[in-house]
Amino acid sequence: MGYKVVVAGATGNVGREMLNILDERQFPVDEIAVLASRRSQGTEVSFGDKTLKIKDIEQFDFTGWDIALFAIGSDATKKYAPIAAKSGCVVIDNSSLYRYDPDVPLIVPEVNPDAIEGYAKKNIIANPNCSTAQMVVALKPLHDRARIKRVVVSTYQSVSGAGKEGMDELWDQTKGMYVPGQEVEPSKFQKQIAFNVIPQIDVFMEDGSTKEEWKMVAETKKIVDPKIKVTATCVRVPVFVGHSEAINIEFEDFLDEDEARDILREAPGILVVDKREPGGYTTPVECVGDFATFISRIRQDSTIENGLNLWCVSDNLRKGAALNAVQIAELLGNRVLKKG
């Protein structure tokens, strides 16, 4: 006996990836419904060898469904998640709406699986921000060994983090650089993204941070340890898929780079690719379509007493979004719902 699963936002990048991953990981699905807004009703999407037709989320009855994976943005989630949850369907939400709600667990299964027990307060579980998810997978096993005091992270985030419009803008702008008359002005991004980098993701806050940077700070504290100090600079780069991060970590105790490498090799969800030779590291192009978070360039930071540097790369549509949501569904099934 399997689960009755809903994927809301099934026409978007993350929603489609959720369907792919449910199929790839052979999640025990008895029945599946794919939802989006009314304008997408009747659109067809793929689930394994099946073709599914989109239903209108406004007309959908969540009663009797077990799990709903939401990838519809905060505004729509605010309307529909409470309806689904009240109907007895557990919502796993990819938006930022519930991440900072103390009654909603924020989960990365490799990091804080025990938090799943808190789902029942609202029947909602939050999926973290894409840039946070891959970072905390790397931080947690190191924190368990040497206690992290402070993290300084600079991100190199792909345009797929801004959805299909972001990917289209990079593609069209790049072509327009070479074809006179086909130049494309920025619309999704604040400045030209083709052949450029933009040190702004999301809106600015009063202290000069952007919302994306604030998310990384708040979510790391909630998922790993509230005592960890985090400072982030988040940058959009002209890469289609795959977020990269340069992470500097200061520990309470000394941690040798070789031991750190061994710890990360044994940690769940991580692949270490760290050869000190040209090309002996992972880049975004190589991580696309993979489940793992890749760690490279592990080295001591001699400027502080107990410091390490590392390079972290992951497919943001997978570990940063769809994969993590499906892993939460697996955790929920194994620990709580116990079907399939």
C-alpha positions in Angstrom: 0.0 0.0 0.0 1.5 3.3 -1.1 0.7 7.0 -0.8 -1.8 9.4 -2.5 0.5 12.2 -3.5 -0.2 15.7 -4.8 2.3 17.9 -6.6 1.2 21.5 -6.7 3.0 23.7 -9.2 3.7 20.8 -11.5 4.3 23.0 -14.6 7.3 24.8 -13.1 10.9 23.9 -13.0 10.8 22.5 -9.4 7.4 20.9 -9.8 8.5 18.9 -12.8 11.7 18.0 -11.0 9.6 16.7 -8.1 7.8 14.4 -10.5 11.1 13.1 -12.0 12.6 12.4 -8.5 9.4 10.7 -7.2 9.8 8.4 -10.2 13.6 8.0 -10.0 13.6 7.1 -6.3 10.5 4.8 -6.7 8.6 6.6 -4.0 5.6 4.4 -3.2 2.9 6.3 -5.1 -0.6 4.7 -5.3 -2.2 7.7 -6.9 -0.9 11.1 -8.0 -2.5 14.4 -8.8 -0.8 17.3 -10.5 -2.0 20.8 -9.8 -1.4 24.4 -11.0 -3.4 27.5 -11.6 -6.5 27.5 -13.7 -4.6 28.8 -16.8 -2.6 25.6 -16.9 -5.5 23.3 -16.5 -5.3 20.5 -19.0 -1.6 21.0 -19.7 0.2 17.6 -19.8 3.3 16.7 -17.7 5.3 13.5 -17.5 5.5 11.1 -14.5 7.7 8.2 -15.4 6.1 6.6 -18.5 2.7 8.2 -17.7 1.3 11.5 -18.9 -0.8 13.4 -16.4 -3.2 16.3 -16.9 -3.0 19.4 -14.7 -5.9 20.1 -12.5 -7.0 23.5 -11.2 -5.7 23.9 -7.6 -8.7 26.1 -6.7 -11.2 23.3 -7.4 -9.1 20.5 -5.9 -10.3 18.6 -2.8 -7.3 17.5 -0.7 -9.4 15.2 1.5 -8.1 11.6 1.5 -4.7 12.6 0.1 -1.6 11.8 2.2 1.2 14.2 1.1 1.2 17.4 -1.0 4.5 18.7 -2.4 4.0 22.5 -2.9 6.1 24.5 -5.4 3.8 27.4 -6.0 5.4 30.4 -4.3 4.5 32.0 -1.0 1.3 33.9 -2.0 -0.5 30.8 -3.4 0.9 28.7 -0.5 -0.6 31.1 2.0 -4.0 30.4 0.5 -3.9 26.6 -0.3 -1.5 25.1 2.3 -3.9 25.6 5.3 -6.7 24.1 3.2 -4.7 21.0 2.4 -3.4 20.7 6.0 -6.9 21.0 7.5 -8.1 18.3 5.1 -5.5 15.9 6.7 -2.9 16.1 3.9 0.6 16.8 5.0 2.1 19.8 3.1 5.8 19.8 2.3 6.3 23.4 1.2 9.1 24.7 -1.0 8.4 28.4 -0.5 9.8 30.6 2.2 6.4 31.2 3.8 6.6 28.8 6.8 10.4 28.4 7.2 10.7 30.7 10.2 7.4 29.6 11.9 8.4 28.0 15.2 5.5 25.5 14.8 6.7 24.3 11.4 9.8 22.1 11.2 12.4 23.1 8.7 14.1 20.0 7.5 17.1 18.7 5.6 16.9 14.9 6.2 20.7 14.3 6.4 20.9 17.1 9.1 17.9 17.2 11.4 15.6 14.2 10.7 14.3 14.2 14.3 12.5 17.5 13.6 10.0 15.6 11.5 8.1 14.8 14.8 7.0 18.4 14.9 5.0 18.3 11.7 1.7 17.6 13.5 1.3 21.0 15.0 0.2 22.5 11.6 0.5 19.5 9.3 3.1 21.5 7.4 6.8 20.9 6.8 9.1 23.6 5.3 11.8 23.0 2.7 14.8 25.3 3.2 16.2 27.8 0.7 18.3 26.1 -2.0 21.6 27.8 -1.0 21.1 26.8 2.7 20.2 23.2 2.0 23.5 22.2 0.3 25.6 24.2 2.8 24.1 22.6 6.0 24.6 19.1 4.5 28.3 19.9 4.6 28.3 21.8 7.9 26.5 19.3 10.1 29.1 16.4 10.2 31.9 18.9 10.8 29.9 20.7 13.5 29.3 17.3 15.2 33.1 16.8 15.4 34.5 20.3 16.2 31.6 22.7 16.9 31.3 25.5 14.4 31.5 29.1 15.8 31.3 31.1 12.6 30.6 30.6 8.9 31.5 33.1 6.1 29.9 32.0 2.8 29.9 33.6 -0.7 27.5 32.0 -3.1 27.6 31.7 -6.9 23.9 31.0 -7.7 22.5 29.9 -11.0 19.7 31.6 -12.8 17.4 28.5 -12.4 17.0 29.7 -8.8 14.9 32.5 -10.3 12.7 30.0 -12.3 12.1 29.6 -16.0 12.0 33.4 -16.5 15.6 33.6 -15.2 16.8 30.8 -17.4 15.1 32.4 -20.4 16.6 35.8 -19.7 20.1 34.4 -19.6 19.6 32.4 -22.8 18.0 35.3 -24.7 20.4 37.9 -23.4 23.4 35.8 -24.4 22.1 35.3 -27.9 21.3 39.0 -28.1 24.9 39.9 -27.5 25.8 38.4 -30.9 22.8 39.2 -33.0 22.2 42.9 -33.7 18.6 44.0 -33.1 18.0 41.1 -30.7 19.4 42.7 -27.5 17.4 41.9 -24.4 17.1 44.4 -21.5 17.1 43.1 -17.9 13.6 42.3 -16.6 13.8 39.3 -14.3 17.2 40.4 -12.9 18.3 43.9 -11.8 21.2 44.1 -14.3 22.4 42.3 -17.3 23.1 38.6 -16.3 24.8 37.5 -19.6 28.6 37.6 -19.1 28.1 39.3 -15.7 27.6 38.7 -12.0 25.0 40.4 -9.9 25.6 40.8 -6.1 21.9 40.9 -5.3 19.4 38.0 -4.8 15.9 39.0 -3.5 15.2 42.4 -2.0 17.5 44.6 0.2 16.9 44.8 4.0 17.5 47.6 6.4 21.0 46.4 7.4 22.2 46.2 3.8 21.8 42.4 3.5 19.6 41.0 0.9 16.7 38.7 1.9 18.6 35.7 0.4 21.5 36.4 2.7 19.2 36.7 5.7 17.6 33.4 4.8 20.9 31.6 4.9 21.6 33.0 8.3 18.2 32.3 9.9 17.8 28.9 8.3 21.3 27.6 9.3 20.6 28.6 12.9 17.2 26.8 12.8 18.4 23.6 11.1 21.9 23.1 12.6 22.5 25.2 15.7 21.2 28.7 16.8 24.7 29.5 18.3 26.4 29.4 14.9 27.2 32.9 13.5 26.7 33.1 9.8 27.5 35.9 7.3 26.6 35.5 3.7 27.1 37.3 0.3 24.8 35.9 -2.3 25.6 36.4 -6.0 23.7 35.5 -9.2 26.0 34.2 -11.9 25.4 33.3 -15.6 25.1 29.5 -15.0 21.8 27.7 -15.9 21.7 25.1 -13.1 23.8 24.4 -10.1 24.7 26.6 -7.1 28.3 26.9 -5.9 29.5 28.2 -2.5 32.9 29.2 -1.1 32.6 28.4 2.6 34.9 29.5 5.4 34.4 27.8 8.7 35.8 28.7 12.1 35.5 25.9 14.7 35.8 25.8 18.5 38.2 22.9 18.3 41.0 22.2 15.8 40.0 20.1 12.8 42.7 18.9 10.5 41.9 19.1 6.8 42.6 15.4 6.3 40.2 14.4 9.1 37.6 16.9 7.7 37.9 15.2 4.3 37.4 11.8 5.8 34.4 13.0 7.8 32.8 14.4 4.7 33.5 11.3 2.7 31.5 9.3 5.2 28.7 11.8 5.6 25.2 11.1 4.0 24.4 13.0 0.8 28.0 14.2 0.1 30.5 13.3 -2.6 34.1 14.5 -2.0 36.0 15.3 -5.2 39.2 16.9 -4.0 42.4 16.4 -5.9 45.1 19.0 -5.8 45.6 19.1 -9.5 44.1 21.1 -12.4 40.4 20.1 -12.7 40.5 18.1 -9.4 37.2 19.7 -8.2 33.5 19.8 -9.1 31.8 22.6 -11.0 28.1 23.3 -11.5 28.1 21.7 -15.0 29.2 18.3 -13.5 26.6 18.3 -10.7 23.5 18.8 -12.9 21.1 15.9 -12.5 22.9 14.4 -9.5 21.5 13.8 -6.0 24.7 14.6 -4.2 26.2 17.7 -2.7 29.8 17.9 -4.0 32.6 19.1 -1.8 36.1 20.2 -3.1 39.0 22.4 -2.2 39.1 21.4 1.4 42.0 23.2 3.1 43.2 24.8 6.3 42.7 28.5 6.8 45.9 29.6 8.5 44.6 33.2 9.2 42.5 32.0 12.1 43.1 29.5 14.9 40.7 26.7 13.9 39.7 27.4 10.3 38.8 25.5 7.1 37.8 26.5 3.6 35.8 24.4 1.2 34.0 24.6 -2.1 30.4 23.3 -2.2 28.4 22.6 -5.4 24.9 21.1 -5.9 22.1 21.0 -8.4 19.8 23.6 -6.9 16.7 22.2 -8.5 17.4 18.8 -6.9 19.0 19.0 -3.4 18.1 22.7 -3.2 14.4 22.1 -3.9 12.8 19.0 -5.3 15.1 16.3 -4.0 15.0 17.6 -0.5 11.2 17.8 -0.6 11.0 14.1 -1.7 13.5 13.1 0.9 11.3 14.8 3.5 8.3 12.8 2.1 10.4 9.6 2.5 11.3 10.5 6.0 7.7 11.3 6.8 6.6 7.9 5.4 9.3 5.9 7.2 9.0 7.5 10.6 5.3 8.6 10.8 2.9 7.6 8.2 4.4 4.1 7.7 2.7 3.0 4.4 4.4 1.6 1.4 
